[in-house]
Amino acid sequence: MLLEGKNAVIYGGGGSIGRALARAFAREGATVHLAGRSQQPLADAAAEIRETGGDVETAQLDACDQSVVDDHADSVATTSGSLDVSVNVISLDETFGTPLVDAPLDEFALRRQLAAEFGRHGIRVLTVQSNGVPETIRDADARQAMDESVVSGTLLSRAASLDDVGNVAVFAASDHARAMTATKLNITCGGEVD
């Protein structure tokens, strides 16, 4: 088990990507702490994890409120003994599509800057880059259109799945990736080549 004994917080844990990460982290032995704005999706995600024998806690909170997030992180570290992995998969609709140069400074953080600031404390900063995960779309027609759009631009003739996202996140959170920081993990199936 790659994450045995670790505590992983997932902000946005009730959404489809958050659930995929939570399932993968729990499968690999982590205690998962799901946080989000709406209690029901968190409870549903927690039930899925408990059904497979995973350890999970939930907290209803606004991940855009820094003091609330700080308090939650402190609480997890205190009550669980550590906070080993923190993942943010919340969506900020108000900035989506805004060019980076036009975005207010308080609405984004740069991976390299965070890695430079936190690296000396042993904290790694990684991002997972996809070109879309069609499974996250509920409407069947919209999902098929997204799938066709994404797949047509890939080298592998497929899109990343929710399981792919979870598996890559497990790797990134594990000691197998301990030498990685300040970079992205490209899961575009060859849709974007580095």
Residue frames as a rotation matrix with the C-alpha (Angstrom) as fourth column:
MET 1
0.585 0.811 0.000 0.00
0.811 -0.585 0.000 0.00
0.000 0.000 -1.000 0.00
LEU 2
-0.149 -0.732 0.665 1.60
0.743 -0.527 -0.413 3.22
0.652 0.432 0.623 -1.18
LEU 3
-0.265 0.109 0.958 -0.11
-0.289 -0.957 0.028 5.57
0.920 -0.269 0.285 1.29
GLU 4
0.311 0.402 -0.861 -0.49
0.605 0.614 0.506 3.42
0.732 -0.679 -0.052 4.39
GLY 5
-0.001 -0.238 -0.971 -0.62
0.980 -0.191 0.045 5.50
-0.197 -0.952 0.233 7.56
LYS 6
-0.921 -0.321 0.218 -0.94
0.371 -0.893 0.253 8.79
0.114 0.315 0.942 5.66
ASN 7
-0.039 0.898 -0.439 -3.68
0.616 -0.324 -0.718 11.39
-0.787 -0.298 -0.541 6.12
ALA 8
-0.838 -0.187 0.513 -4.95
0.543 -0.382 0.748 12.99
0.056 0.905 0.421 2.92
VAL 9
-0.191 0.765 -0.615 -7.23
0.202 -0.583 -0.787 16.02
-0.961 -0.274 -0.043 2.79
ILE 10
-0.693 0.077 0.717 -9.21
0.718 -0.006 0.696 16.56
0.058 0.997 -0.051 -0.40
TYR 11
-0.483 0.527 -0.699 -10.83
-0.067 -0.818 -0.571 19.98
-0.873 -0.229 0.431 -0.76
GLY 12
-0.145 0.538 -0.830 -13.70
-0.988 -0.120 0.095 19.50
-0.048 0.834 0.549 -3.20
GLY 13
-0.879 -0.367 0.306 -13.96
-0.403 0.913 -0.064 15.88
-0.256 -0.180 -0.950 -2.05
GLY 14
-0.150 0.909 0.389 -17.65
-0.033 0.389 -0.921 15.53
-0.988 -0.151 -0.028 -2.94
GLY 15
0.377 0.259 -0.889 -17.15
-0.827 -0.338 -0.449 16.11
-0.417 0.905 0.086 -6.67
SER 16
0.991 0.097 -0.097 -16.32
-0.133 0.855 -0.501 13.48
0.035 0.510 0.860 -9.27
ILE 17
0.269 -0.960 -0.083 -12.56
-0.176 0.036 -0.984 14.18
0.947 0.279 -0.159 -9.34
GLY 18
-0.200 -0.310 0.929 -12.43
-0.935 -0.224 -0.276 14.44
0.294 -0.924 -0.244 -5.53
ARG 19
0.649 0.521 0.554 -14.23
-0.655 0.753 0.060 11.11
-0.386 -0.402 0.830 -5.19
ALA 20
0.858 -0.387 -0.339 -11.86
-0.003 0.655 -0.756 9.44
0.514 0.649 0.560 -7.63
LEU 21
-0.128 -0.939 0.320 -8.89
-0.459 -0.230 -0.858 10.68
0.879 -0.256 -0.402 -5.64
ALA 22
-0.010 0.203 0.979 -10.50
-0.999 0.048 -0.020 9.65
-0.052 -0.978 0.202 -2.36
ARG 23
0.924 0.376 0.071 -11.20
-0.367 0.924 -0.109 6.11
-0.106 0.075 0.992 -3.60
ALA 24
0.569 -0.777 -0.271 -7.63
0.083 0.382 -0.920 5.73
0.818 0.501 0.282 -4.86
PHE 25
-0.251 -0.678 0.691 -6.05
-0.669 -0.395 -0.630 7.18
0.700 -0.620 -0.354 -1.70
ALA 26
0.282 0.445 0.850 -8.20
-0.929 0.348 0.127 4.99
-0.240 -0.825 0.511 0.56
ARG 27
0.964 0.065 -0.259 -7.45
-0.167 0.903 -0.395 1.91
0.208 0.424 0.881 -1.54
GLU 28
0.231 -0.965 -0.120 -3.74
0.156 0.159 -0.975 2.59
0.960 0.207 0.187 -0.96
GLY 29
-0.058 -0.222 -0.973 -4.17
0.880 0.450 -0.155 2.86
0.472 -0.865 0.169 2.82
ALA 30
-0.877 -0.266 0.399 -4.61
0.102 -0.917 -0.385 6.58
0.469 -0.297 0.832 3.49
THR 31
-0.228 0.824 -0.519 -7.18
0.831 -0.114 -0.545 7.98
-0.508 -0.556 -0.658 5.86
VAL 32
-0.591 0.084 0.803 -9.12
0.633 -0.570 0.525 10.37
0.501 0.818 0.284 3.67
HIS 33
-0.400 0.438 -0.805 -10.49
0.540 -0.597 -0.593 13.68
-0.741 -0.672 0.003 4.96
LEU 34
-0.373 0.376 0.848 -13.09
0.863 -0.195 0.466 15.00
0.340 0.906 -0.252 2.52
ALA 35
-0.443 0.224 -0.868 -13.95
0.417 -0.806 -0.421 18.69
-0.794 -0.548 0.263 2.70
GLY 36
-0.766 0.226 0.602 -16.43
0.537 -0.289 0.793 20.70
0.353 0.930 0.100 0.68
ARG 37
-0.858 0.429 0.281 -19.32
-0.464 -0.883 -0.069 23.15
0.218 -0.190 0.957 0.70
SER 38
0.103 0.986 -0.134 -22.19
-0.882 0.153 0.446 20.66
0.461 0.072 0.885 0.51
GLN 39
-0.277 -0.226 0.934 -22.65
-0.837 0.535 -0.119 17.92
-0.473 -0.814 -0.337 3.10
GLN 40
0.656 0.653 0.377 -24.66
-0.429 0.734 -0.526 15.44
-0.621 0.184 0.762 0.99
PRO 41
0.766 -0.418 -0.488 -22.03
-0.371 0.331 -0.867 14.87
0.524 0.846 0.099 -1.72
LEU 42
-0.278 -0.885 0.372 -19.41
-0.855 0.052 -0.515 14.47
0.437 -0.462 -0.772 1.02
ALA 43
-0.057 0.357 0.932 -21.59
-0.762 0.587 -0.272 11.95
-0.645 -0.726 0.238 2.86
ASP 44
0.906 0.410 -0.107 -22.21
-0.365 0.626 -0.689 10.01
-0.215 0.663 0.717 -0.37
ALA 45
0.372 -0.857 -0.356 -18.48
-0.532 0.117 -0.838 9.91
0.760 0.501 -0.413 -1.16
ALA 46
-0.402 -0.507 0.762 -17.67
-0.914 0.175 -0.365 8.84
0.052 -0.844 -0.534 2.41
ALA 47
0.426 0.645 0.634 -20.23
-0.632 0.714 -0.302 6.02
-0.648 -0.272 0.712 2.19
GLU 48
0.864 -0.167 -0.475 -18.55
-0.351 0.476 -0.807 4.71
0.361 0.864 0.352 -1.00
ILE 49
-0.099 -0.995 0.028 -15.18
-0.646 0.043 -0.762 4.65
0.757 -0.094 -0.647 0.74
ARG 50
-0.288 0.047 0.956 -16.51
-0.905 0.314 -0.288 3.00
-0.314 -0.948 -0.048 3.91
GLU 51
0.763 0.645 0.036 -18.20
-0.580 0.708 -0.403 0.28
-0.285 0.287 0.914 1.80
THR 52
0.673 -0.587 -0.450 -14.77
-0.104 0.527 -0.844 -0.76
0.732 0.614 0.294 0.55
GLY 53
0.638 -0.366 -0.678 -13.24
0.751 0.489 0.443 -0.69
0.170 -0.792 0.587 4.04
GLY 54
-0.237 -0.770 0.592 -11.55
0.567 -0.605 -0.560 2.68
0.789 0.202 0.580 3.77
ASP 55
-0.142 0.095 -0.985 -11.13
0.915 -0.367 -0.167 5.21
-0.378 -0.925 -0.035 6.56
VAL 56
-0.449 0.088 0.889 -12.77
0.573 -0.735 0.362 8.56
0.686 0.672 0.280 5.88
GLU 57
-0.327 0.366 -0.871 -13.85
0.706 -0.519 -0.483 11.74
-0.629 -0.773 -0.088 7.66
THR 58
-0.044 0.346 0.937 -15.86
0.848 -0.483 0.218 14.65
0.528 0.805 -0.272 6.28
ALA 59
-0.422 -0.036 -0.906 -15.98
0.613 -0.747 -0.256 18.37
-0.668 -0.664 0.337 6.98
GLN 60
0.424 0.608 0.671 -18.38
0.890 -0.416 -0.186 20.87
0.167 0.676 -0.717 5.48
LEU 61
0.111 -0.453 -0.885 -16.46
0.428 -0.782 0.454 24.08
-0.897 -0.429 0.107 4.81
ASP 62
0.990 0.134 -0.040 -15.73
0.038 -0.533 -0.845 26.76
-0.134 0.835 -0.533 2.25
ALA 63
0.371 -0.912 0.173 -12.28
0.852 0.409 0.328 26.02
-0.370 0.026 0.929 0.83
CYS 64
0.143 -0.295 0.945 -12.08
0.612 -0.724 -0.319 29.61
0.778 0.624 0.077 -0.43
ASP 65
0.840 0.145 0.523 -12.00
-0.307 -0.668 0.678 30.86
0.448 -0.730 -0.516 3.18
GLN 66
0.019 -0.976 -0.219 -8.35
-0.232 0.209 -0.950 30.77
0.973 0.069 -0.222 4.20
SER 67
-0.468 -0.216 0.857 -8.92
-0.859 -0.118 -0.498 30.90
0.208 -0.969 -0.130 7.95
VAL 68
0.573 0.729 0.374 -11.44
-0.768 0.637 -0.066 28.02
-0.287 -0.249 0.925 7.77
VAL 69
0.762 -0.365 -0.535 -9.00
-0.131 0.722 -0.679 25.93
0.634 0.588 0.502 5.71
ASP 70
-0.297 -0.913 0.279 -6.15
-0.482 -0.109 -0.869 26.72
0.824 -0.392 -0.408 8.12
ASP 71
-0.161 0.322 0.933 -8.30
-0.973 0.104 -0.204 25.69
-0.163 -0.941 0.297 11.09
HIS 72
0.852 0.519 -0.060 -9.37
-0.518 0.825 -0.224 22.49
-0.067 0.222 0.973 9.33
ALA 73
0.428 -0.777 -0.462 -5.80
-0.145 0.445 -0.884 21.56
0.892 0.445 0.078 8.39
ASP 74
-0.478 -0.585 0.655 -4.64
-0.717 -0.170 -0.676 22.21
0.507 -0.793 -0.338 11.96
SER 75
0.224 0.680 0.699 -7.48
-0.924 0.377 -0.070 20.07
-0.311 -0.630 0.712 13.28
VAL 76
0.897 0.057 -0.439 -6.65
-0.271 0.855 -0.443 17.16
0.350 0.516 0.782 10.95
ALA 77
0.002 -0.988 -0.153 -2.97
-0.234 0.148 -0.961 17.33
0.972 0.038 -0.231 11.90
THR 78
-0.472 -0.160 0.867 -3.79
-0.852 -0.169 -0.495 17.47
0.226 -0.972 -0.057 15.62
THR 79
0.330 0.727 0.602 -6.49
-0.843 0.514 -0.160 14.80
-0.426 -0.454 0.782 15.78
SER 80
0.981 0.090 -0.174 -4.92
-0.174 0.811 -0.559 12.42
0.091 0.578 0.811 13.23
GLY 81
0.571 -0.819 0.051 -1.28
0.344 0.295 0.892 12.95
-0.746 -0.492 0.450 14.06
SER 82
-0.644 -0.764 -0.028 -0.28
0.306 -0.291 0.906 14.30
-0.701 0.576 0.422 10.66
LEU 83
0.699 0.662 -0.271 -1.46
-0.115 -0.270 -0.956 15.92
-0.706 0.699 -0.113 7.47
ASP 84
-0.159 -0.865 0.475 0.57
0.285 0.420 0.861 14.26
-0.945 0.273 0.180 4.73
VAL 85
-0.763 0.006 0.646 -1.29
0.646 -0.028 0.763 15.08
0.022 1.000 0.017 1.53
SER 86
-0.160 0.737 -0.657 -3.42
0.155 -0.639 -0.754 18.09
-0.975 -0.223 -0.012 0.67
VAL 87
-0.771 -0.004 0.637 -5.26
0.632 0.120 0.766 18.24
-0.079 0.993 -0.090 -2.65
ASN 88
-0.385 0.645 -0.660 -7.41
-0.171 -0.753 -0.636 21.06
-0.907 -0.132 0.400 -3.97
VAL 89
-0.843 0.183 0.505 -9.93
0.536 0.352 0.767 20.15
-0.037 0.918 -0.395 -6.66
ILE 90
0.021 0.857 -0.515 -12.39
0.518 -0.450 -0.727 22.95
-0.855 -0.252 -0.454 -6.04
SER 91
-0.194 -0.005 0.981 -13.60
0.952 -0.243 0.187 24.98
0.238 0.970 0.052 -8.96
LEU 92
-0.420 0.019 -0.907 -13.44
0.371 -0.909 -0.190 28.75
-0.828 -0.416 0.375 -9.07
ASP 93
0.167 0.598 0.784 -16.10
0.951 0.110 -0.287 29.61
-0.258 0.794 -0.550 -11.61
GLU 94
0.851 0.253 -0.460 -15.48
0.208 -0.967 -0.148 33.31
-0.482 0.030 -0.876 -11.33
THR 95
0.144 -0.869 -0.473 -11.93
-0.605 -0.456 0.653 33.00
-0.783 0.192 -0.591 -12.72
PHE 96
-0.037 -0.146 0.989 -12.39
0.503 0.852 0.145 30.17
-0.863 0.503 0.042 -15.21
GLY 97
0.430 0.156 0.889 -11.42
0.903 -0.096 -0.420 31.40
0.020 0.983 -0.182 -18.64
THR 98
0.972 -0.158 -0.175 -9.75
-0.127 -0.977 0.173 34.55
-0.198 -0.146 -0.969 -17.32
PRO 99
0.514 -0.857 -0.045 -6.28
0.155 0.144 -0.977 35.03
0.844 0.495 0.207 -18.80
LEU 100
0.302 -0.467 -0.831 -3.62
0.934 0.320 0.160 34.60
0.191 -0.824 0.533 -16.11
VAL 101
-0.722 -0.655 0.225 -2.30
0.612 -0.755 -0.236 38.13
0.325 -0.033 0.945 -16.64
ASP 102
-0.376 0.674 0.636 -5.79
-0.297 -0.738 0.606 39.49
0.877 0.039 0.478 -15.89
ALA 103
0.382 0.539 -0.751 -6.48
0.491 0.570 0.659 37.34
0.783 -0.620 -0.047 -12.81
PRO 104
0.645 -0.136 0.752 -6.22
-0.605 -0.693 0.393 39.06
0.468 -0.708 -0.529 -9.42
LEU 105
-0.347 -0.930 -0.121 -3.18
-0.621 0.325 -0.714 37.91
0.703 -0.173 -0.690 -7.46
ASP 106
-0.551 0.127 0.825 -5.25
-0.768 0.309 -0.561 36.51
-0.327 -0.942 -0.073 -4.60
GLU 107
0.512 0.858 0.047 -7.11
-0.749 0.473 -0.464 34.13
-0.420 0.202 0.885 -6.93
PHE 108
0.885 -0.237 -0.402 -4.25
-0.056 0.801 -0.596 31.90
0.463 0.550 0.695 -8.05
ALA 109
0.545 -0.785 0.295 -0.98
-0.506 -0.027 0.862 30.46
-0.669 -0.619 -0.412 -6.84
LEU 110
0.489 -0.434 -0.757 1.90
-0.771 0.191 -0.608 29.40
0.409 0.880 -0.241 -9.01
ARG 111
0.967 -0.072 -0.245 3.22
0.131 0.963 0.235 25.87
0.219 -0.260 0.940 -8.63
ARG 112
0.177 -0.984 0.010 6.87
0.560 0.092 -0.823 26.91
0.809 0.152 0.567 -8.93
GLN 113
-0.196 -0.220 0.956 6.57
-0.488 -0.823 -0.290 29.69
0.851 -0.523 0.054 -6.37
LEU 114
0.711 0.513 0.481 4.84
-0.676 0.312 0.667 27.43
0.193 -0.800 0.569 -3.87
ALA 115
0.831 -0.451 -0.325 7.46
0.421 0.893 -0.161 24.73
0.362 -0.003 0.932 -4.42
ALA 116
-0.099 -0.912 0.397 10.27
0.256 -0.409 -0.876 27.25
0.961 0.015 0.275 -3.88
GLU 117
-0.055 0.140 0.989 8.72
-0.764 -0.644 0.048 28.54
0.643 -0.752 0.142 -0.66
PHE 118
0.647 0.496 0.579 7.74
-0.761 0.473 0.445 25.19
-0.053 -0.728 0.683 0.85
GLY 119
0.615 -0.432 -0.660 10.48
-0.132 0.768 -0.626 22.88
0.778 0.472 0.415 -0.45
ARG 120
-0.423 -0.863 0.277 12.82
-0.421 -0.083 -0.903 23.63
0.802 -0.499 -0.328 2.45
HIS 121
-0.253 0.430 0.867 10.11
-0.938 0.110 -0.328 22.25
-0.237 -0.896 0.375 4.75
GLY 122
-0.888 -0.163 0.430 9.92
-0.090 0.979 0.185 18.98
-0.451 0.125 -0.883 2.81
ILE 123
0.128 0.991 0.044 6.65
0.051 0.037 -0.998 19.94
-0.990 0.130 -0.046 1.13
ARG 124
-0.837 -0.353 0.417 6.34
0.385 0.162 0.909 19.01
-0.388 0.921 0.000 -2.53
VAL 125
-0.038 0.813 -0.581 4.03
-0.360 -0.554 -0.751 20.86
-0.932 0.181 0.313 -4.93
LEU 126
-0.930 -0.180 0.321 2.70
0.194 0.501 0.843 19.00
-0.313 0.846 -0.431 -7.96
THR 127
-0.138 0.922 -0.362 -0.23
-0.735 -0.340 -0.587 19.48
-0.664 0.185 0.724 -10.30
VAL 128
-0.468 0.123 0.875 -2.06
0.481 0.866 0.136 16.96
-0.741 0.485 -0.464 -12.44
GLN 129
-0.456 0.245 -0.856 -2.84
-0.659 -0.739 0.140 18.19
-0.598 0.627 0.498 -15.95
SER 130
-0.335 0.414 0.846 -5.54
0.619 0.774 -0.134 16.62
-0.711 0.479 -0.515 -18.04
ASN 131
-0.986 0.126 -0.113 -7.22
-0.168 -0.660 0.733 17.81
0.018 0.741 0.671 -21.19
GLY 132
-0.145 0.984 0.100 -10.58
-0.957 -0.165 0.239 16.79
0.251 -0.061 0.966 -19.80
VAL 133
-0.980 -0.020 0.200 -12.10
-0.090 0.933 -0.348 13.78
-0.179 -0.359 -0.916 -18.09
PRO 134
-0.609 0.778 -0.152 -15.36
-0.404 -0.141 0.904 13.02
0.682 0.612 0.400 -19.90
GLU 135
-0.385 0.458 -0.801 -16.64
0.657 0.746 0.111 10.84
0.649 -0.484 -0.588 -17.03
THR 136
-0.829 0.019 -0.560 -17.13
0.460 -0.546 -0.700 14.02
-0.319 -0.838 0.443 -14.99
ILE 137
-0.796 0.572 -0.198 -19.90
-0.594 -0.677 0.434 15.21
0.114 0.464 0.879 -17.33
ARG 138
-0.588 0.629 0.508 -23.36
-0.122 0.552 -0.825 14.00
-0.800 -0.547 -0.248 -16.26
ASP 139
0.440 0.773 -0.456 -25.28
-0.577 -0.145 -0.803 14.77
-0.688 0.617 0.383 -19.46
ALA 140
0.287 -0.311 0.906 -24.71
0.396 0.900 0.184 11.84
-0.872 0.306 0.382 -21.84
ASP 141
0.804 0.041 0.593 -24.71
0.586 -0.219 -0.780 13.94
0.098 0.975 -0.200 -25.03
ALA 142
0.821 -0.529 0.217 -22.31
-0.541 -0.841 -0.004 16.49
0.185 -0.114 -0.976 -23.55
ARG 143
0.375 -0.692 0.616 -20.09
-0.375 0.495 0.784 13.68
-0.848 -0.525 -0.074 -22.26
GLN 144
0.465 -0.168 0.869 -19.94
0.689 0.685 -0.237 12.06
-0.555 0.709 0.434 -25.69
ALA 145
0.903 -0.120 0.412 -19.15
0.218 -0.699 -0.681 15.40
0.370 0.705 -0.605 -27.34
MET 146
0.638 -0.711 0.297 -16.36
-0.747 -0.477 0.463 16.07
-0.187 -0.517 -0.835 -24.84
ASP 147
0.356 -0.492 0.795 -15.01
0.024 0.855 0.518 12.55
-0.934 -0.165 0.316 -25.25
GLU 148
0.660 -0.061 0.749 -14.90
0.739 0.238 -0.631 12.91
-0.140 0.969 0.201 -29.04
SER 149
0.899 -0.301 0.317 -13.27
-0.186 -0.919 -0.346 16.32
0.396 0.253 -0.883 -28.78
VAL 150
0.499 -0.733 0.462 -10.62
-0.720 -0.054 0.692 15.16
-0.482 -0.678 -0.555 -26.29
VAL 151
0.404 -0.317 0.858 -9.89
0.230 0.943 0.240 11.80
-0.886 0.100 0.454 -27.95
SER 152
0.893 0.000 0.450 -9.43
0.449 -0.052 -0.892 13.31
0.024 0.999 -0.046 -31.41
GLY 153
0.695 -0.648 0.311 -6.43
-0.482 -0.742 -0.466 15.29
0.533 0.174 -0.828 -30.18
THR 154
0.529 -0.501 0.685 -4.59
-0.654 0.274 0.705 12.53
-0.541 -0.821 -0.182 -28.30
LEU 155
-0.298 -0.731 -0.614 -1.81
-0.925 0.380 -0.003 10.16
0.235 0.567 -0.789 -29.28
LEU 156
-0.938 -0.069 0.339 -3.39
-0.212 0.889 -0.406 7.29
-0.273 -0.453 -0.849 -27.32
SER 157
-0.636 0.753 -0.167 -6.85
-0.190 0.058 0.980 7.69
0.748 0.655 0.106 -28.90
ARG 158
0.132 0.707 -0.695 -8.53
0.784 0.354 0.509 7.95
0.606 -0.612 -0.508 -25.51
ALA 159
0.249 0.015 0.968 -9.17
-0.417 -0.901 0.121 10.37
0.874 -0.434 -0.218 -22.69
ALA 160
-0.865 -0.499 0.046 -7.97
-0.207 0.273 -0.939 10.07
0.456 -0.822 -0.339 -19.10
SER 161
0.093 0.892 -0.443 -10.47
0.326 0.393 0.860 8.32
0.941 -0.224 -0.254 -16.82
LEU 162
0.652 0.190 0.734 -11.35
-0.595 -0.472 0.651 9.06
0.470 -0.861 -0.194 -13.21
ASP 163
0.933 -0.361 0.016 -9.32
0.290 0.775 0.562 5.98
-0.215 -0.519 0.827 -12.27
ASP 164
0.259 -0.868 0.423 -6.35
0.768 -0.079 -0.635 7.40
0.585 0.489 0.647 -14.19
VAL 165
0.237 -0.114 0.965 -6.60
-0.303 -0.952 -0.038 10.66
0.923 -0.284 -0.260 -12.23
GLY 166
0.882 0.169 0.440 -6.75
-0.467 0.180 0.866 8.77
0.067 -0.969 0.238 -8.93
ASN 167
0.798 -0.602 0.021 -3.84
0.599 0.797 0.073 6.48
-0.061 -0.046 0.997 -9.78
VAL 168
0.097 -0.772 0.628 -1.60
0.531 -0.494 -0.689 9.37
0.842 0.400 0.362 -10.84
ALA 169
0.394 0.108 0.913 -2.51
-0.557 -0.762 0.331 11.30
0.731 -0.639 -0.240 -7.69
VAL 170
0.992 -0.091 0.090 -1.61
-0.010 0.643 0.766 8.27
-0.128 -0.760 0.637 -5.56
PHE 171
0.407 -0.896 0.177 1.77
0.860 0.311 -0.404 8.08
0.307 0.317 0.897 -7.27
ALA 172
0.061 -0.374 0.926 2.32
0.109 -0.919 -0.378 11.84
0.992 0.124 -0.015 -6.78
ALA 173
0.601 0.269 0.752 1.43
-0.655 -0.372 0.657 11.58
0.457 -0.888 -0.047 -3.09
SER 174
0.972 -0.205 -0.112 3.57
0.233 0.869 0.436 8.50
0.008 -0.450 0.893 -2.48
ASP 175
0.439 -0.892 -0.103 7.25
-0.234 -0.224 0.946 8.25
-0.867 -0.392 -0.307 -1.66
HIS 176
0.163 -0.352 0.922 7.78
0.838 0.542 0.059 6.91
-0.521 0.763 0.383 -5.20
ALA 177
0.471 0.056 0.880 7.51
0.666 -0.677 -0.313 10.55
0.579 0.734 -0.356 -6.33
ARG 178
0.675 -0.139 -0.724 9.54
0.633 -0.394 0.666 12.00
-0.378 -0.908 -0.178 -3.45
ALA 179
-0.441 -0.891 -0.106 12.07
0.656 -0.401 0.640 13.59
-0.613 0.213 0.761 -5.82
MET 180
-0.401 0.372 0.837 9.36
0.773 -0.353 0.527 15.43
0.492 0.858 -0.147 -7.76
THR 181
0.051 0.506 -0.861 8.26
0.690 -0.642 -0.336 18.99
-0.722 -0.577 -0.382 -7.08
ALA 182
-0.172 -0.065 -0.983 7.49
-0.278 -0.954 0.112 22.18
-0.945 0.292 0.146 -9.00
THR 183
-0.939 -0.152 -0.308 6.16
-0.336 0.226 0.914 20.24
-0.069 0.962 -0.263 -11.97
LYS 184
0.098 0.994 -0.052 3.02
-0.955 0.079 -0.285 18.85
-0.279 0.078 0.957 -13.54
LEU 185
-0.658 -0.131 0.741 2.05
0.014 0.982 0.186 15.28
-0.753 0.132 -0.645 -14.19
ASN 186
-0.510 0.385 -0.769 0.74
-0.843 -0.402 0.358 15.19
-0.171 0.831 0.530 -17.74
ILE 187
-0.633 0.386 0.671 -2.22
0.218 0.921 -0.324 12.83
-0.743 -0.058 -0.667 -18.15
THR 188
-0.042 0.591 -0.806 -3.47
-0.713 -0.583 -0.390 14.21
-0.700 0.558 0.445 -21.46
CYS 189
0.448 0.158 0.880 -2.96
0.268 0.915 -0.301 10.84
-0.853 0.371 0.367 -23.21
GLY 190
-0.462 -0.735 0.496 -0.60
0.757 -0.036 0.652 12.64
-0.462 0.677 0.573 -25.56
GLY 191
0.572 0.720 0.394 -2.99
0.818 -0.534 -0.212 15.52
0.058 0.443 -0.894 -26.19
GLU 192
0.875 -0.452 0.173 -0.25
-0.453 -0.891 -0.033 17.84
0.169 -0.050 -0.984 -25.00
VAL 193
0.681 -0.703 -0.208 3.32
0.649 0.710 -0.274 16.72
0.340 0.052 0.939 -25.53
ASP 194
0.856 -0.416 -0.308 6.09
-0.046 -0.653 0.756 18.18
-0.515 -0.633 -0.577 -23.35
